Amino acid sequence: MVLEQLLNEIVEIFEHVHLSRKRPQLYQNKSIYACEDIPRLSFQIVSDSNNNVATANQNADNINQ
């Protein structure tokens, strides 16, 4: 489980790096670590206010659909 979580986090970081180079305006032309409002990726899992888990694909504000 730990290795799976580590792999997921590495993939997320690489995807953010790729997108920040491709579309820097999404990250306010800053590093992914300096950006205050990091966009949600299409494969990230999010929770709604009722603690129901949904994939970010179901949300309209995804950046890389």
N, C-alpha and C positions, 0 to 999 in steps of 0.2 A: 504494500500500500504506500509506503514511504517513497519508493522508487517511482511508482506511478504518479504520485503527486509532484515529485521533483520534475519528472518528464513533462507533465502538463504545464508547470510553471515556466520551464525553459521554452517550450513551444510558444506560450503566450508572450514571453519577452521577445523572442525572435520575430514574432508576427508584429508586435508593436514597433520594433526597430525597423522592420521592412516598411511598414505603413508610414512611419515618421519620415522616412527618406523619400517615399513615393508621394505622400500627401502631407507635407509639413504643416499646413494650415490647421489640420485636425489636432495638432499638438501645440498650437500657438507658436510654431516655429522654435520650439524648445526641445530639450532632451526629454525622453519619455519619463525620466525621473524628476525633472523639474516642472513638468506640466501639471497644473492643478486639476484639470478635468480630462482625464484619459478616456478616450472613447471605448465603448464596449465592443468586443470582437464577436463575430457571428457564432462562434463555438463556445463562448463562455456561458456558464450556468449562473443564473441569477435567481434571487428570491423576491417574491412580491410581498406586499404588506401583510398578507395572510399566511406567510411562511410556506406557501406552495412553491415548489421548485419548478422552474420552467427554463427552457433553453433560450438564449438570447435571440435565436432565429425567430421566435414568436413576437419579438418586440419591434416596433417600427423604427427605433433609433439606432439600428445597427449600421456600422460603417462599411462593412465589406461583404454585402450580400451579392 
